[in-house]
């Protein structure tokens, strides 16, 4: 994620949620409720691993220990301020960037122990709320599947209307959606 660039994304996971992706479809707290752009998710579910464009299939945290991809991902707990997590290897891989950002400190893993500023820690209490964001173009979207969880303070607003809409099949501009209010 480029922090100096604005993105418009759907909020899929709220602080305190547990998110997963199964066969391309988002799941929150174990439910099967439709969530986000279903056409895009179904397309991802039908696509075989070798058919994805380069750089698209593998997902956050991009580690062989946690080999998540855009078809099968999680479960990932979305932390809220005050939540504590045990600092094991998996949680280190999932939350190290958030912890380093919150603490403005170095975090490392060595010999089954997590170190924050050189001191061993067994658990970590989050200071901020985080969100899981997703774009509508599932096969070509910079979102939380690639950059991880988004700190609340990086959210600057809510989309109010459609600025540009292009039909994904024809490539033609959809004038009927121009300036349409987002409900």
Wavefront OBJ file of the C-alpha trace (Angstrom):
o trace
v 0.000 0.000 0.000
v 1.268 3.448 -0.863
v 0.349 5.617 2.137
v 0.394 8.844 0.109
v -2.247 7.545 -2.312
v -6.004 7.507 -1.701
v -7.950 4.295 -2.347
v -11.686 3.646 -2.366
v -12.399 0.212 -0.896
v -15.226 -1.669 0.774
v -14.861 -2.287 4.488
v -15.179 -6.060 4.864
v -13.802 -6.689 8.365
v -14.362 -4.481 11.426
v -12.327 -4.364 14.645
v -13.116 -7.550 16.589
v -14.157 -9.579 13.515
v -12.514 -12.785 12.348
v -12.210 -12.862 8.573
v -11.490 -15.703 6.207
v -11.763 -16.322 2.494
v -12.945 -19.756 1.355
v -12.944 -20.610 -2.330
v -12.734 -16.889 -3.125
v -15.659 -15.794 -0.902
v -15.322 -13.563 2.157
v -16.512 -14.960 5.479
v -16.920 -12.876 8.628
v -17.148 -14.624 11.989
v -17.917 -17.924 10.235
v -21.072 -16.745 8.429
v -21.917 -17.368 4.775
v -23.696 -14.032 4.222
v -22.943 -12.341 0.866
v -20.353 -9.648 1.438
v -18.673 -7.336 -1.080
v -18.588 -7.869 -4.838
v -19.988 -11.397 -5.214
v -19.368 -11.637 -8.987
v -15.676 -10.981 -8.444
v -15.463 -13.472 -5.571
v -17.195 -16.189 -7.599
v -14.796 -15.554 -10.495
v -11.838 -15.997 -8.118
v -13.401 -19.220 -6.804
v -13.646 -20.631 -10.346
v -10.075 -19.693 -11.295
v -7.425 -22.390 -10.853
v -4.170 -21.415 -9.069
v -2.058 -21.548 -12.254
v -4.516 -19.332 -14.161
v -4.039 -16.202 -12.029
v -1.909 -13.369 -13.456
v 1.619 -13.088 -12.056
v 1.732 -11.524 -8.602
v -1.991 -11.964 -7.919
v -2.447 -15.413 -6.312
v -0.285 -15.218 -3.177
v -1.576 -13.005 -0.370
v -0.632 -11.359 2.910
v 1.509 -12.140 4.907
v 3.527 -13.628 1.994
v 5.231 -16.257 4.139
v 5.695 -19.997 3.602
v 4.575 -20.712 7.192
v 1.213 -19.057 6.434
v 0.688 -19.784 2.761
v -2.510 -17.807 2.212
v -3.780 -16.837 -1.220
v -6.732 -14.898 -2.608
v -8.867 -18.070 -2.841
v -8.154 -19.383 0.669
v -7.119 -16.952 3.377
v -7.323 -16.842 7.142
v -8.798 -16.984 9.607
v -7.411 -13.558 10.485
v -8.528 -11.766 13.630
v -8.995 -8.016 13.040
v -7.733 -6.374 16.266
v -9.484 -3.593 18.130
v -7.847 -1.235 20.606
v -7.223 -3.041 23.893
v -7.197 -6.564 22.413
v -4.380 -8.876 23.474
v -2.784 -11.552 21.296
v -0.321 -14.250 22.264
v 2.996 -13.609 20.541
v 3.672 -16.937 18.862
v 5.253 -17.387 15.433
v 1.976 -17.125 13.512
v 0.819 -13.961 15.298
v 4.272 -12.470 14.855
v 3.972 -12.996 11.089
v 0.422 -11.619 10.988
v 0.801 -8.583 13.226
v 4.493 -7.606 13.201
v 4.032 -4.611 10.890
v 1.126 -3.282 12.963
v 3.071 -3.681 16.202
v 6.191 -2.039 14.753
v 4.012 0.835 13.483
v 2.176 1.280 16.803
v 5.334 1.099 18.889
v 7.650 2.810 16.389
v 10.024 0.025 17.394
v 11.816 -2.978 15.973
v 10.147 -6.372 16.354
v 11.928 -9.679 15.710
v 11.400 -13.418 16.063
v 14.234 -15.695 17.188
v 14.296 -19.135 18.842
v 10.497 -19.279 19.308
v 10.493 -15.872 21.046
v 9.229 -12.478 19.875
v 11.371 -9.475 20.783
v 10.145 -5.878 20.872
v 13.038 -3.412 21.047
v 15.262 -6.320 22.089
v 13.018 -7.364 25.003
v 11.110 -10.684 24.884
v 7.309 -10.381 24.874
v 4.729 -13.148 25.362
v 1.664 -11.110 24.388
v 0.814 -7.781 22.830
v -2.060 -5.363 23.529
v -3.131 -3.341 20.485
v -3.418 0.418 20.817
v -5.458 1.042 17.654
v -8.473 -0.265 15.728
v -7.902 -2.001 12.391
v -10.020 -2.837 9.339
v -9.915 -5.302 6.449
v -10.616 -3.516 3.170
v -11.357 -5.046 -0.246
v -11.632 -3.698 -3.755
v -14.321 -4.670 -6.249
v -11.839 -5.906 -8.875
v -10.847 -9.054 -7.008
v -8.245 -10.164 -9.545
v -6.641 -6.738 -9.781
v -7.059 -4.792 -6.560
v -4.651 -3.283 -4.078
v -6.382 -4.165 -0.818
v -5.978 -5.905 2.545
v -5.414 -9.277 0.883
v -2.042 -7.837 -0.161
v -1.168 -5.043 2.294
v -2.795 -6.441 5.423
v -4.969 -4.619 7.924
v -5.605 -0.882 7.718
v -5.278 1.364 10.801
v -8.436 3.355 11.546
v -6.597 6.664 11.288
v -5.793 5.922 7.625
v -9.513 6.024 6.791
v -10.228 9.564 5.631
v -13.835 9.381 4.466
v -16.684 7.483 2.910
v -17.494 7.354 -0.799
v -20.718 9.221 -1.547
v -21.208 8.732 -5.297
v -19.906 6.858 -8.341
v -17.426 8.927 -10.295
v -16.511 6.523 -13.102
v -18.036 3.184 -14.032
v -16.848 0.949 -16.836
v -18.622 -2.238 -17.915
v -16.141 -5.070 -17.192
v -17.281 -7.052 -20.258
v -17.482 -4.340 -22.930
v -15.026 -1.793 -21.554
v -17.627 0.895 -22.271
v -18.333 3.811 -19.923
v -21.671 3.328 -18.081
v -23.340 6.754 -18.226
v -26.334 5.586 -16.158
v -24.020 5.146 -13.145
v -22.155 8.463 -13.485
v -22.650 10.541 -10.286
v -25.047 7.906 -8.875
v -25.368 8.132 -5.096
v -23.866 5.227 -3.152
v -26.326 3.810 -0.622
l 1 2 3 4 5 6 7 8 9 10 11 12 13 14 15 16 17 18 19 20 21 22 23 24 25 26 27 28 29 30 31 32 33 34 35 36 37 38 39 40 41 42 43 44 45 46 47 48 49 50 51 52 53 54 55 56 57 58 59 60 61 62 63 64 65 66 67 68 69 70 71 72 73 74 75 76 77 78 79 80 81 82 83 84 85 86 87 88 89 90 91 92 93 94 95 96 97 98 99 100 101 102 103 104 105 106 107 108 109 110 111 112 113 114 115 116 117 118 119 120 121 122 123 124 125 126 127 128 129 130 131 132 133 134 135 136 137 138 139 140 141 142 143 144 145 146 147 148 149 150 151 152 153 154 155 156 157 158 159 160 161 162 163 164 165 166 167 168 169 170 171 172 173 174 175 176 177 178 179 180 181 182 183
